[in-house]
Amino acid sequence: VLFKKEGNMWKEVGKTEVIMDNLAPQWVKNFEVAYHFEKRENFKVEVYDVDDEKNLNNFAGHDFAGSIEFSVHEVVTCRDQTLSRPLEN
């Protein structure tokens, strides 16, 4: 799940597809976000182990695997514009 920080709140931007029974998933879905050079825009990705495909929006019903926070600037300045970090839990 991708979130964007707006003020003191995290607003959901979107979700990837669910990949079942895989310890090393590779997602296909991409998110395009505008990059404003003069603004610091923060995002957060949360990863869940989905247990109930019928209730995808019930995050409390899934196992939290971890999260990562980053700014768009960090992604833009990375080699090949790809940021890679371990999840924190």
Gaussian input, Z-matrix of N, CA and C with variables (Angstrom, degrees):
# hf/3-21g

backbone

0 1
 N
 C     1     B1
 C     2     B2     1     A1
 N     3     B3     2     A2     1     D1
 C     4     B4     3     A3     2     D2
 C     5     B5     4     A4     3     D3
 N     6     B6     5     A5     4     D4
 C     7     B7     6     A6     5     D5
 C     8     B8     7     A7     6     D6
 N     9     B9     8     A8     7     D7
 C    10    B10     9     A9     8     D8
 C    11    B11    10    A10     9     D9
 N    12    B12    11    A11    10    D10
 C    13    B13    12    A12    11    D11
 C    14    B14    13    A13    12    D12
 N    15    B15    14    A14    13    D13
 C    16    B16    15    A15    14    D14
 C    17    B17    16    A16    15    D15
 N    18    B18    17    A17    16    D16
 C    19    B19    18    A18    17    D17
 C    20    B20    19    A19    18    D18
 N    21    B21    20    A20    19    D19
 C    22    B22    21    A21    20    D20
 C    23    B23    22    A22    21    D21
 N    24    B24    23    A23    22    D22
 C    25    B25    24    A24    23    D23
 C    26    B26    25    A25    24    D24
 N    27    B27    26    A26    25    D25
 C    28    B28    27    A27    26    D26
 C    29    B29    28    A28    27    D27
 N    30    B30    29    A29    28    D28
 C    31    B31    30    A30    29    D29
 C    32    B32    31    A31    30    D30
 N    33    B33    32    A32    31    D31
 C    34    B34    33    A33    32    D32
 C    35    B35    34    A34    33    D33
 N    36    B36    35    A35    34    D34
 C    37    B37    36    A36    35    D35
 C    38    B38    37    A37    36    D36
 N    39    B39    38    A38    37    D37
 C    40    B40    39    A39    38    D38
 C    41    B41    40    A40    39    D39
 N    42    B42    41    A41    40    D40
 C    43    B43    42    A42    41    D41
 C    44    B44    43    A43    42    D42
 N    45    B45    44    A44    43    D43
 C    46    B46    45    A45    44    D44
 C    47    B47    46    A46    45    D45
 N    48    B48    47    A47    46    D46
 C    49    B49    48    A48    47    D47
 C    50    B50    49    A49    48    D48
 N    51    B51    50    A50    49    D49
 C    52    B52    51    A51    50    D50
 C    53    B53    52    A52    51    D51
 N    54    B54    53    A53    52    D52
 C    55    B55    54    A54    53    D53
 C    56    B56    55    A55    54    D54
 N    57    B57    56    A56    55    D55
 C    58    B58    57    A57    56    D56
 C    59    B59    58    A58    57    D57
 N    60    B60    59    A59    58    D58
 C    61    B61    60    A60    59    D59
 C    62    B62    61    A61    60    D60
 N    63    B63    62    A62    61    D61
 C    64    B64    63    A63    62    D62
 C    65    B65    64    A64    63    D63
 N    66    B66    65    A65    64    D64
 C    67    B67    66    A66    65    D65
 C    68    B68    67    A67    66    D66
 N    69    B69    68    A68    67    D67
 C    70    B70    69    A69    68    D68
 C    71    B71    70    A70    69    D69
 N    72    B72    71    A71    70    D70
 C    73    B73    72    A72    71    D71
 C    74    B74    73    A73    72    D72
 N    75    B75    74    A74    73    D73
 C    76    B76    75    A75    74    D74
 C    77    B77    76    A76    75    D75
 N    78    B78    77    A77    76    D76
 C    79    B79    78    A78    77    D77
 C    80    B80    79    A79    78    D78
 N    81    B81    80    A80    79    D79
 C    82    B82    81    A81    80    D80
 C    83    B83    82    A82    81    D81
 N    84    B84    83    A83    82    D82
 C    85    B85    84    A84    83    D83
 C    86    B86    85    A85    84    D84
 N    87    B87    86    A86    85    D85
 C    88    B88    87    A87    86    D86
 C    89    B89    88    A88    87    D87
 N    90    B90    89    A89    88    D88
 C    91    B91    90    A90    89    D89
 C    92    B92    91    A91    90    D90
 N    93    B93    92    A92    91    D91
 C    94    B94    93    A93    92    D92
 C    95    B95    94    A94    93    D93
 N    96    B96    95    A95    94    D94
 C    97    B97    96    A96    95    D95
 C    98    B98    97    A97    96    D96
 N    99    B99    98    A98    97    D97
 C   100   B100    99    A99    98    D98
 C   101   B101   100   A100    99    D99
 N   102   B102   101   A101   100   D100
 C   103   B103   102   A102   101   D101
 C   104   B104   103   A103   102   D102
 N   105   B105   104   A104   103   D103
 C   106   B106   105   A105   104   D104
 C   107   B107   106   A106   105   D105
 N   108   B108   107   A107   106   D106
 C   109   B109   108   A108   107   D107
 C   110   B110   109   A109   108   D108
 N   111   B111   110   A110   109   D109
 C   112   B112   111   A111   110   D110
 C   113   B113   112   A112   111   D111
 N   114   B114   113   A113   112   D112
 C   115   B115   114   A114   113   D113
 C   116   B116   115   A115   114   D114
 N   117   B117   116   A116   115   D115
 C   118   B118   117   A117   116   D116
 C   119   B119   118   A118   117   D117
 N   120   B120   119   A119   118   D118
 C   121   B121   120   A120   119   D119
 C   122   B122   121   A121   120   D120
 N   123   B123   122   A122   121   D121
 C   124   B124   123   A123   122   D122
 C   125   B125   124   A124   123   D123
 N   126   B126   125   A125   124   D124
 C   127   B127   126   A126   125   D125
 C   128   B128   127   A127   126   D126
 N   129   B129   128   A128   127   D127
 C   130   B130   129   A129   128   D128
 C   131   B131   130   A130   129   D129
 N   132   B132   131   A131   130   D130
 C   133   B133   132   A132   131   D131
 C   134   B134   133   A133   132   D132
 N   135   B135   134   A134   133   D133
 C   136   B136   135   A135   134   D134
 C   137   B137   136   A136   135   D135
 N   138   B138   137   A137   136   D136
 C   139   B139   138   A138   137   D137
 C   140   B140   139   A139   138   D138
 N   141   B141   140   A140   139   D139
 C   142   B142   141   A141   140   D140
 C   143   B143   142   A142   141   D141
 N   144   B144   143   A143   142   D142
 C   145   B145   144   A144   143   D143
 C   146   B146   145   A145   144   D144
 N   147   B147   146   A146   145   D145
 C   148   B148   147   A147   146   D146
 C   149   B149   148   A148   147   D147
 N   150   B150   149   A149   148   D148
 C   151   B151   150   A150   149   D149
 C   152   B152   151   A151   150   D150
 N   153   B153   152   A152   151   D151
 C   154   B154   153   A153   152   D152
 C   155   B155   154   A154   153   D153
 N   156   B156   155   A155   154   D154
 C   157   B157   156   A156   155   D155
 C   158   B158   157   A157   156   D156
 N   159   B159   158   A158   157   D157
 C   160   B160   159   A159   158   D158
 C   161   B161   160   A160   159   D159
 N   162   B162   161   A161   160   D160
 C   163   B163   162   A162   161   D161
 C   164   B164   163   A163   162   D162
 N   165   B165   164   A164   163   D163
 C   166   B166   165   A165   164   D164
 C   167   B167   166   A166   165   D165
 N   168   B168   167   A167   166   D166
 C   169   B169   168   A168   167   D167
 C   170   B170   169   A169   168   D168
 N   171   B171   170   A170   169   D169
 C   172   B172   171   A171   170   D170
 C   173   B173   172   A172   171   D171
 N   174   B174   173   A173   172   D172
 C   175   B175   174   A174   173   D173
 C   176   B176   175   A175   174   D174
 N   177   B177   176   A176   175   D175
 C   178   B178   177   A177   176   D176
 C   179   B179   178   A178   177   D177
 N   180   B180   179   A179   178   D178
 C   181   B181   180   A180   179   D179
 C   182   B182   181   A181   180   D180
 N   183   B183   182   A182   181   D181
 C   184   B184   183   A183   182   D182
 C   185   B185   184   A184   183   D183
 N   186   B186   185   A185   184   D184
 C   187   B187   186   A186   185   D185
 C   188   B188   187   A187   186   D186
 N   189   B189   188   A188   187   D187
 C   190   B190   189   A189   188   D188
 C   191   B191   190   A190   189   D189
 N   192   B192   191   A191   190   D190
 C   193   B193   192   A192   191   D191
 C   194   B194   193   A193   192   D192
 N   195   B195   194   A194   193   D193
 C   196   B196   195   A195   194   D194
 C   197   B197   196   A196   195   D195
 N   198   B198   197   A197   196   D196
 C   199   B199   198   A198   197   D197
 C   200   B200   199   A199   198   D198
 N   201   B201   200   A200   199   D199
 C   202   B202   201   A201   200   D200
 C   203   B203   202   A202   201   D201
 N   204   B204   203   A203   202   D202
 C   205   B205   204   A204   203   D203
 C   206   B206   205   A205   204   D204
 N   207   B207   206   A206   205   D205
 C   208   B208   207   A207   206   D206
 C   209   B209   208   A208   207   D207
 N   210   B210   209   A209   208   D208
 C   211   B211   210   A210   209   D209
 C   212   B212   211   A211   210   D210
 N   213   B213   212   A212   211   D211
 C   214   B214   213   A213   212   D212
 C   215   B215   214   A214   213   D213
 N   216   B216   215   A215   214   D214
 C   217   B217   216   A216   215   D215
 C   218   B218   217   A217   216   D216
 N   219   B219   218   A218   217   D217
 C   220   B220   219   A219   218   D218
 C   221   B221   220   A220   219   D219
 N   222   B222   221   A221   220   D220
 C   223   B223   222   A222   221   D221
 C   224   B224   223   A223   222   D222
 N   225   B225   224   A224   223   D223
 C   226   B226   225   A225   224   D224
 C   227   B227   226   A226   225   D225
 N   228   B228   227   A227   226   D226
 C   229   B229   228   A228   227   D227
 C   230   B230   229   A229   228   D228
 N   231   B231   230   A230   229   D229
 C   232   B232   231   A231   230   D230
 C   233   B233   232   A232   231   D231
 N   234   B234   233   A233   232   D232
 C   235   B235   234   A234   233   D233
 C   236   B236   235   A235   234   D234
 N   237   B237   236   A236   235   D235
 C   238   B238   237   A237   236   D236
 C   239   B239   238   A238   237   D237
 N   240   B240   239   A239   238   D238
 C   241   B241   240   A240   239   D239
 C   242   B242   241   A241   240   D240
 N   243   B243   242   A242   241   D241
 C   244   B244   243   A243   242   D242
 C   245   B245   244   A244   243   D243
 N   246   B246   245   A245   244   D244
 C   247   B247   246   A246   245   D245
 C   248   B248   247   A247   246   D246
 N   249   B249   248   A248   247   D247
 C   250   B250   249   A249   248   D248
 C   251   B251   250   A250   249   D249
 N   252   B252   251   A251   250   D250
 C   253   B253   252   A252   251   D251
 C   254   B254   253   A253   252   D252
 N   255   B255   254   A254   253   D253
 C   256   B256   255   A255   254   D254
 C   257   B257   256   A256   255   D255
 N   258   B258   257   A257   256   D256
 C   259   B259   258   A258   257   D257
 C   260   B260   259   A259   258   D258
 N   261   B261   260   A260   259   D259
 C   262   B262   261   A261   260   D260
 C   263   B263   262   A262   261   D261
 N   264   B264   263   A263   262   D262
 C   265   B265   264   A264   263   D263
 C   266   B266   265   A265   264   D264

   B1=1.4487
   B2=1.5273
   B3=1.3323
   B4=1.4576
   B5=1.5205
   B6=1.3396
   B7=1.4583
   B8=1.5231
   B9=1.3292
   B10=1.4583
   B11=1.5249
   B12=1.3256
   B13=1.4578
   B14=1.5218
   B15=1.3118
   B16=1.4600
   B17=1.5206
   B18=1.3349
   B19=1.4639
   B20=1.5109
   B21=1.3400
   B22=1.4704
   B23=1.5176
   B24=1.3229
   B25=1.4691
   B26=1.5238
   B27=1.3194
   B28=1.4556
   B29=1.5179
   B30=1.3227
   B31=1.4703
   B32=1.5281
   B33=1.3259
   B34=1.4592
   B35=1.5263
   B36=1.3322
   B37=1.4622
   B38=1.5227
   B39=1.3166
   B40=1.4603
   B41=1.5077
   B42=1.3349
   B43=1.4626
   B44=1.5198
   B45=1.3197
   B46=1.4572
   B47=1.5212
   B48=1.3105
   B49=1.4565
   B50=1.5275
   B51=1.3216
   B52=1.4717
   B53=1.5198
   B54=1.3143
   B55=1.4682
   B56=1.5239
   B57=1.3021
   B58=1.4584
   B59=1.5296
   B60=1.3322
   B61=1.4682
   B62=1.5268
   B63=1.3396
   B64=1.4499
   B65=1.5262
   B66=1.3184
   B67=1.4573
   B68=1.5303
   B69=1.3298
   B70=1.4708
   B71=1.5340
   B72=1.3330
   B73=1.4723
   B74=1.5304
   B75=1.3174
   B76=1.4632
   B77=1.5202
   B78=1.3324
   B79=1.4432
   B80=1.5230
   B81=1.3123
   B82=1.4597
   B83=1.5246
   B84=1.3209
   B85=1.4659
   B86=1.5217
   B87=1.3206
   B88=1.4640
   B89=1.5173
   B90=1.3277
   B91=1.4597
   B92=1.5258
   B93=1.3050
   B94=1.4580
   B95=1.5181
   B96=1.3339
   B97=1.4628
   B98=1.5225
   B99=1.3040
   B100=1.4620
   B101=1.5161
   B102=1.3199
   B103=1.4675
   B104=1.5171
   B105=1.3150
   B106=1.4645
   B107=1.5207
   B108=1.3119
   B109=1.4597
   B110=1.5295
   B111=1.3114
   B112=1.4613
   B113=1.5343
   B114=1.3247
   B115=1.4617
   B116=1.5284
   B117=1.3134
   B118=1.4663
   B119=1.5333
   B120=1.3104
   B121=1.4578
   B122=1.5256
   B123=1.3301
   B124=1.4586
   B125=1.5194
   B126=1.3215
   B127=1.4568
   B128=1.5189
   B129=1.3217
   B130=1.4602
   B131=1.5210
   B132=1.3188
   B133=1.4646
   B134=1.5217
   B135=1.3213
   B136=1.4667
   B137=1.5224
   B138=1.3319
   B139=1.4612
   B140=1.5275
   B141=1.3221
   B142=1.4670
   B143=1.5200
   B144=1.3119
   B145=1.4609
   B146=1.5217
   B147=1.3192
   B148=1.4711
   B149=1.5180
   B150=1.3187
   B151=1.4600
   B152=1.5214
   B153=1.3225
   B154=1.4651
   B155=1.5266
   B156=1.3341
   B157=1.4691
   B158=1.5280
   B159=1.3144
   B160=1.4641
   B161=1.5227
   B162=1.3241
   B163=1.4721
   B164=1.5241
   B165=1.3317
   B166=1.4599
   B167=1.5196
   B168=1.3224
   B169=1.4654
   B170=1.5213
   B171=1.3274
   B172=1.4523
   B173=1.5275
   B174=1.3395
   B175=1.4598
   B176=1.5274
   B177=1.3030
   B178=1.4652
   B179=1.5261
   B180=1.3173
   B181=1.4560
   B182=1.5185
   B183=1.3276
   B184=1.4604
   B185=1.5295
   B186=1.3106
   B187=1.4683
   B188=1.5281
   B189=1.3306
   B190=1.4562
   B191=1.5206
   B192=1.3485
   B193=1.4657
   B194=1.5223
   B195=1.3382
   B196=1.4500
   B197=1.5179
   B198=1.3403
   B199=1.4643
   B200=1.5261
   B201=1.3075
   B202=1.4596
   B203=1.5236
   B204=1.3261
   B205=1.4626
   B206=1.5231
   B207=1.3335
   B208=1.4566
   B209=1.5187
   B210=1.3291
   B211=1.4553
   B212=1.5258
   B213=1.3131
   B214=1.4600
   B215=1.5283
   B216=1.3284
   B217=1.4621
   B218=1.5322
   B219=1.3320
   B220=1.4638
   B221=1.5270
   B222=1.3264
   B223=1.4617
   B224=1.5288
   B225=1.3247
   B226=1.4650
   B227=1.5239
   B228=1.3198
   B229=1.4642
   B230=1.5336
   B231=1.3369
   B232=1.4675
   B233=1.5286
   B234=1.3090
   B235=1.4628
   B236=1.5242
   B237=1.3009
   B238=1.4691
   B239=1.5290
   B240=1.3205
   B241=1.4655
   B242=1.5252
   B243=1.3370
   B244=1.4596
   B245=1.5234
   B246=1.3157
   B247=1.4587
   B248=1.5216
   B249=1.3108
   B250=1.4658
   B251=1.5300
   B252=1.3241
   B253=1.4673
   B254=1.5158
   B255=1.3195
   B256=1.4760
   B257=1.5354
   B258=1.3052
   B259=1.4608
   B260=1.5264
   B261=1.3147
   B262=1.4592
   B263=1.5112
   B264=1.3182
   B265=1.4564
   B266=1.5077
   A1=107.31
   A2=117.26
   A3=122.10
   A4=109.36
   A5=115.74
   A6=122.63
   A7=109.50
   A8=116.75
   A9=123.21
   A10=108.03
   A11=116.48
   A12=120.36
   A13=109.19
   A14=115.45
   A15=122.54
   A16=107.19
   A17=115.93
   A18=119.97
   A19=108.42
   A20=116.28
   A21=121.15
   A22=112.51
   A23=116.95
   A24=121.74
   A25=111.07
   A26=116.00
   A27=121.83
   A28=108.69
   A29=117.44
   A30=122.86
   A31=108.51
   A32=116.11
   A33=120.30
   A34=110.53
   A35=115.49
   A36=121.94
   A37=109.93
   A38=117.25
   A39=120.60
   A40=112.23
   A41=114.33
   A42=121.84
   A43=109.31
   A44=114.97
   A45=120.14
   A46=108.78
   A47=114.49
   A48=120.00
   A49=108.81
   A50=116.48
   A51=121.86
   A52=107.86
   A53=115.72
   A54=121.23
   A55=106.78
   A56=115.63
   A57=120.92
   A58=111.77
   A59=115.30
   A60=124.22
   A61=113.19
   A62=115.90
   A63=120.32
   A64=108.41
   A65=117.53
   A66=121.44
   A67=113.18
   A68=116.85
   A69=121.24
   A70=108.74
   A71=117.01
   A72=119.40
   A73=112.37
   A74=115.43
   A75=122.45
   A76=106.52
   A77=115.28
   A78=120.73
   A79=111.35
   A80=115.86
   A81=122.54
   A82=110.42
   A83=117.29
   A84=122.00
   A85=112.02
   A86=115.38
   A87=123.01
   A88=109.03
   A89=115.64
   A90=121.29
   A91=107.53
   A92=116.69
   A93=120.75
   A94=108.02
   A95=115.14
   A96=120.69
   A97=107.96
   A98=115.96
   A99=120.71
   A100=109.50
   A101=116.13
   A102=121.63
   A103=108.15
   A104=116.17
   A105=122.66
   A106=107.28
   A107=116.31
   A108=122.74
   A109=112.35
   A110=117.04
   A111=120.89
   A112=113.72
   A113=118.21
   A114=121.36
   A115=110.82
   A116=115.88
   A117=120.60
   A118=107.04
   A119=115.16
   A120=120.68
   A121=108.89
   A122=115.20
   A123=121.03
   A124=111.09
   A125=113.47
   A126=121.20
   A127=109.46
   A128=114.55
   A129=121.25
   A130=107.61
   A131=115.56
   A132=121.74
   A133=106.76
   A134=116.09
   A135=121.67
   A136=107.82
   A137=116.02
   A138=121.70
   A139=108.42
   A140=114.95
   A141=121.80
   A142=110.66
   A143=114.99
   A144=122.06
   A145=105.31
   A146=115.81
   A147=121.24
   A148=109.67
   A149=115.09
   A150=120.85
   A151=112.53
   A152=117.16
   A153=121.44
   A154=109.13
   A155=116.24
   A156=121.09
   A157=112.96
   A158=117.68
   A159=120.66
   A160=112.10
   A161=116.83
   A162=121.72
   A163=110.43
   A164=117.07
   A165=121.36
   A166=113.19
   A167=118.18
   A168=121.65
   A169=113.61
   A170=117.84
   A171=122.05
   A172=108.72
   A173=116.45
   A174=120.71
   A175=111.86
   A176=117.62
   A177=120.69
   A178=111.11
   A179=117.17
   A180=121.44
   A181=113.78
   A182=117.65
   A183=122.57
   A184=109.17
   A185=115.15
   A186=120.09
   A187=109.06
   A188=116.58
   A189=122.20
   A190=108.98
   A191=117.06
   A192=121.28
   A193=111.80
   A194=117.34
   A195=120.57
   A196=111.44
   A197=115.14
   A198=119.75
   A199=109.76
   A200=114.83
   A201=122.71
   A202=107.53
   A203=116.48
   A204=122.06
   A205=108.30
   A206=116.12
   A207=120.86
   A208=109.47
   A209=116.15
   A210=120.87
   A211=108.33
   A212=117.21
   A213=121.08
   A214=109.49
   A215=116.90
   A216=121.21
   A217=111.35
   A218=117.52
   A219=120.92
   A220=111.24
   A221=116.53
   A222=120.89
   A223=110.14
   A224=116.40
   A225=121.55
   A226=111.71
   A227=117.06
   A228=120.14
   A229=113.44
   A230=118.58
   A231=121.56
   A232=110.60
   A233=114.85
   A234=119.90
   A235=109.43
   A236=116.60
   A237=123.69
   A238=112.23
   A239=116.17
   A240=123.05
   A241=111.18
   A242=114.43
   A243=121.99
   A244=108.88
   A245=116.87
   A246=122.91
   A247=108.28
   A248=116.27
   A249=120.36
   A250=108.24
   A251=115.65
   A252=122.71
   A253=108.63
   A254=116.75
   A255=118.78
   A256=110.14
   A257=115.76
   A258=121.05
   A259=109.65
   A260=116.17
   A261=121.72
   A262=108.62
   A263=115.90
   A264=119.88
   A265=108.10
   D1=130.13
   D2=179.07
   D3=-102.88
   D4=131.00
   D5=177.97
   D6=-122.66
   D7=148.62
   D8=173.58
   D9=-116.03
   D10=136.45
   D11=179.86
   D12=-82.04
   D13=124.49
   D14=177.43
   D15=-126.29
   D16=105.42
   D17=-173.07
   D18=69.13
   D19=-122.82
   D20=177.52
   D21=-102.74
   D22=7.57
   D23=-175.11
   D24=-112.75
   D25=150.41
   D26=172.94
   D27=-100.38
   D28=123.12
   D29=-179.86
   D30=-107.16
   D31=129.66
   D32=-179.54
   D33=-67.33
   D34=129.77
   D35=178.11
   D36=-96.53
   D37=-40.00
   D38=-179.75
   D39=174.32
   D40=178.28
   D41=-178.84
   D42=-130.47
   D43=152.03
   D44=172.75
   D45=-85.44
   D46=179.06
   D47=172.84
   D48=-71.39
   D49=160.23
   D50=177.03
   D51=-91.56
   D52=130.34
   D53=177.15
   D54=-113.23
   D55=115.50
   D56=-174.89
   D57=-89.24
   D58=145.56
   D59=170.79
   D60=51.78
   D61=55.06
   D62=-179.12
   D63=-145.32
   D64=121.34
   D65=-178.68
   D66=-81.96
   D67=-11.14
   D68=179.20
   D69=-137.28
   D70=65.64
   D71=-175.68
   D72=-68.05
   D73=149.40
   D74=172.69
   D75=-127.04
   D76=114.18
   D77=-175.46
   D78=-83.06
   D79=150.51
   D80=-179.93
   D81=-96.58
   D82=-35.39
   D83=-174.90
   D84=-62.94
   D85=135.93
   D86=174.99
   D87=-113.61
   D88=155.20
   D89=174.88
   D90=-120.61
   D91=127.60
   D92=175.46
   D93=-101.70
   D94=125.14
   D95=178.43
   D96=-128.24
   D97=147.46
   D98=179.02
   D99=-71.58
   D100=142.04
   D101=177.33
   D102=-109.52
   D103=117.24
   D104=177.77
   D105=-107.17
   D106=108.30
   D107=-174.26
   D108=-52.17
   D109=-37.99
   D110=-174.09
   D111=-87.08
   D112=-6.09
   D113=-178.54
   D114=-112.02
   D115=144.87
   D116=173.06
   D117=-97.92
   D118=110.15
   D119=-178.72
   D120=-110.53
   D121=124.75
   D122=-176.36
   D123=-105.66
   D124=141.50
   D125=179.67
   D126=-129.76
   D127=161.12
   D128=177.45
   D129=-139.84
   D130=138.43
   D131=173.73
   D132=-114.52
   D133=130.23
   D134=174.13
   D135=-116.34
   D136=135.81
   D137=-179.74
   D138=-115.35
   D139=132.94
   D140=-178.62
   D141=-125.10
   D142=147.17
   D143=169.12
   D144=-90.30
   D145=105.06
   D146=-175.15
   D147=-75.95
   D148=126.68
   D149=178.02
   D150=-105.35
   D151=-19.60
   D152=-176.32
   D153=-136.72
   D154=98.24
   D155=-177.76
   D156=-62.73
   D157=-21.24
   D158=-177.88
   D159=-79.63
   D160=-17.03
   D161=-179.60
   D162=-125.68
   D163=59.36
   D164=-176.05
   D165=-62.29
   D166=-31.30
   D167=-176.93
   D168=-81.73
   D169=-5.65
   D170=178.74
   D171=-89.98
   D172=79.01
   D173=-176.01
   D174=-60.46
   D175=-31.73
   D176=179.98
   D177=-64.46
   D178=-23.65
   D179=-179.83
   D180=-85.70
   D181=-0.14
   D182=-179.71
   D183=-114.77
   D184=161.89
   D185=178.04
   D186=-86.45
   D187=123.62
   D188=179.23
   D189=-75.20
   D190=121.34
   D191=-179.28
   D192=-91.01
   D193=-32.92
   D194=179.41
   D195=156.00
   D196=177.22
   D197=-178.83
   D198=-147.22
   D199=167.87
   D200=175.54
   D201=-146.41
   D202=139.07
   D203=175.16
   D204=-114.03
   D205=143.91
   D206=-177.93
   D207=-159.25
   D208=164.67
   D209=174.13
   D210=-106.42
   D211=154.82
   D212=178.42
   D213=-60.57
   D214=-35.91
   D215=178.87
   D216=-56.72
   D217=-38.92
   D218=179.13
   D219=-62.49
   D220=-38.97
   D221=-179.95
   D222=-70.17
   D223=-46.03
   D224=-177.05
   D225=-60.80
   D226=-34.96
   D227=-176.41
   D228=-90.08
   D229=-2.91
   D230=177.26
   D231=-77.81
   D232=154.58
   D233=174.85
   D234=-58.80
   D235=132.63
   D236=-177.15
   D237=57.80
   D238=16.73
   D239=-179.52
   D240=51.33
   D241=43.97
   D242=179.34
   D243=-125.76
   D244=116.24
   D245=179.21
   D246=-99.69
   D247=129.52
   D248=-179.90
   D249=-130.41
   D250=123.27
   D251=177.29
   D252=-145.77
   D253=154.85
   D254=175.38
   D255=-73.69
   D256=150.51
   D257=174.95
   D258=-69.53
   D259=148.04
   D260=174.84
   D261=-110.61
   D262=139.90
   D263=179.10
   D264=-136.63

